[in-house]
Amino acid sequence: MNVLTIEQSKAAYWGDFAFYGTTIVVLAVVLVIGTPHAECPRVAFWLITGVAGWSVLEYLVHRLLFHGVQPFRRWHAEHHTRPTAFICAPTIVTASVLGAFLFLPAWLMGDAWSACALTLGVLCGYVAYATTHHAIHHWRAKSAWLRRRQRWHFIHHHARRPCCYGVTSGIWDSAFRTKPPDRKSTASQASD
């Protein structure tokens, strides 16, 4: 398999979930069992920072990288064309990027506990994003929250102007003014 292939086999696609799920469990166990008691508040801070950091990172990567930088832009356009295809970055690529640009710098600037906690927070956010994105494209929504996320993502795929970059949340779309047009302007656009 070409490491830069964007469409994955089912096994590779689900393998990503298995790899990151296992990594989350391992990091959580290491932190729960191994963190010195005095370090718990700092570890909790870095864990929360990782989850919150993922939220803004999800928005920025989607908006700036996937919609702005080649070859990611071309790959993401293919996802827009075929939204139910298993199009994603291979696990080896995402794990390498997370290791090189998140875990290693956090360890070098802090310590192993901080690096593990920050990485765990980001990975929890990433898996929540990946699960939500999968559900948006493959599940019949039973909850109001998922129906809203599906509508939001549908607008992202089909709007005339770029908007709705958040997958798990619309908070950063509100902050960066990329919310969808209101229903009145959407209806008038449809009648154009």
C-alpha positions in Angstrom: 0.0 0.0 0.0 1.2 3.5 -0.8 1.6 5.4 2.5 0.0 8.5 0.9 -3.0 6.7 -0.5 -6.1 8.5 0.6 -8.7 5.8 0.1 -8.1 3.0 2.6 -9.3 -0.5 2.7 -12.0 -1.3 5.3 -9.4 -3.1 7.4 -7.0 -0.1 7.3 -9.9 2.3 8.0 -11.1 0.3 11.1 -7.5 -0.4 12.0 -7.1 3.4 12.6 -9.9 3.2 15.2 -8.3 0.1 16.8 -4.9 1.6 17.0 -6.0 4.9 18.5 -8.4 3.2 20.8 -5.7 1.0 22.1 -3.3 3.9 22.4 -5.8 5.8 24.5 -6.3 2.9 26.8 -2.6 2.4 27.2 -1.9 6.1 27.9 -4.8 6.2 30.4 -3.6 3.2 32.3 0.0 4.5 32.4 -1.2 7.8 33.7 -3.7 6.3 36.3 -1.2 3.8 37.6 2.1 5.7 37.2 1.5 9.4 37.8 2.9 10.5 41.1 0.2 11.8 43.4 1.8 15.3 43.5 1.7 15.5 39.7 -2.0 14.7 39.3 -3.2 18.3 39.1 -0.6 19.1 36.4 -1.4 15.9 34.5 -5.2 16.8 34.6 -4.4 20.3 33.3 -2.5 18.8 30.3 -5.2 16.3 29.6 -7.9 19.0 29.6 -5.6 21.2 27.5 -5.2 18.4 25.0 -9.0 17.9 24.6 -9.6 21.6 24.2 -6.6 21.9 21.9 -8.0 19.2 19.7 -11.2 21.2 19.3 -9.4 24.2 17.7 -6.9 22.0 15.9 -9.8 20.1 14.3 -11.2 23.3 12.9 -7.9 24.8 11.8 -6.7 21.6 10.1 -10.0 21.2 8.2 -10.2 24.9 7.2 -6.6 25.7 6.5 -5.0 22.4 5.5 -7.8 20.3 4.0 -9.3 23.3 2.1 -6.1 25.2 1.4 -2.9 23.2 0.9 -2.2 20.7 -1.8 -2.2 17.7 -1.9 -4.6 17.7 1.1 -7.0 20.0 -0.7 -7.3 17.6 -3.6 -7.7 14.6 -1.3 -10.3 16.4 0.7 -12.2 17.4 -2.5 -12.3 13.7 -3.3 -14.0 13.1 0.1 -16.5 15.8 -0.8 -17.2 14.0 -4.1 -17.5 10.5 -2.5 -18.4 11.1 1.2 -19.0 7.5 2.1 -15.7 6.2 0.7 -13.0 5.3 3.3 -10.9 8.4 2.5 -8.4 9.3 5.3 -4.8 9.7 6.1 -3.1 6.4 6.8 -2.5 5.7 10.5 1.3 5.6 10.0 1.1 9.2 8.8 -1.2 10.6 11.5 0.8 8.7 14.3 4.1 10.0 12.9 2.8 13.6 12.9 1.3 13.3 16.4 4.5 11.7 17.7 6.9 14.2 16.0 4.9 17.4 16.5 3.0 16.8 19.7 4.3 14.0 22.0 8.1 14.6 21.4 8.0 18.4 21.8 5.8 18.1 24.9 8.2 15.6 26.4 11.3 17.7 25.6 9.7 20.9 27.0 8.1 19.2 30.0 8.2 15.6 31.1 6.8 12.2 30.2 3.7 12.7 32.3 2.8 16.0 30.7 3.5 14.6 27.2 1.4 11.5 27.9 -1.5 13.6 29.3 -1.5 16.1 26.4 -1.3 13.4 23.8 -4.1 11.5 25.6 -6.3 14.6 25.5 -5.6 15.2 21.8 -6.2 11.6 20.9 -9.5 11.5 22.8 -10.6 14.6 20.8 -9.3 13.0 17.5 -11.2 9.7 18.1 -14.4 11.7 19.0 -13.9 13.6 15.7 -13.3 10.4 13.7 -16.3 8.7 15.2 -18.5 11.7 14.7 -17.4 12.1 11.1 -18.0 8.4 10.4 -21.4 8.6 12.0 -22.3 11.7 10.0 -21.6 9.9 6.7 -22.6 6.3 7.6 -25.2 6.2 10.4 -28.9 7.0 10.5 -29.1 9.7 13.2 -31.3 8.9 16.2 -30.1 11.7 18.4 -30.9 15.4 17.9 -27.2 16.2 18.4 -26.1 13.9 15.5 -28.9 15.2 13.3 -27.6 18.7 13.9 -24.0 17.6 13.2 -25.2 15.9 9.9 -27.1 18.9 8.8 -24.1 21.1 9.6 -21.7 18.8 7.7 -24.2 18.6 4.8 -24.1 22.3 4.5 -20.3 22.2 4.6 -20.3 19.8 1.6 -22.8 21.7 -0.4 -22.8 25.4 0.5 -21.9 28.0 -2.1 -19.5 29.7 0.3 -17.0 27.9 2.5 -18.4 27.3 6.0 -19.1 24.7 8.7 -15.5 23.4 9.2 -16.2 22.1 12.7 -17.3 18.5 12.7 -17.8 17.8 16.4 -18.7 21.4 17.3 -19.7 24.6 15.7 -18.0 26.8 18.4 -15.0 27.7 16.2 -17.2 28.4 13.2 -18.9 30.9 15.4 -15.7 32.4 16.7 -14.1 32.6 13.2 -17.3 33.6 11.4 -17.7 30.6 9.2 -21.1 29.6 10.4 -23.6 28.6 7.7 -25.9 31.2 6.2 -29.2 31.5 8.0 -32.1 29.5 6.7 -33.6 32.4 4.9 -30.5 33.1 2.8 -30.1 29.3 2.3 -33.7 29.1 1.0 -33.2 32.1 -1.3 -29.9 30.6 -2.7 -31.8 27.4 -3.4 -34.4 29.3 -5.5 -31.7 31.2 -7.5 
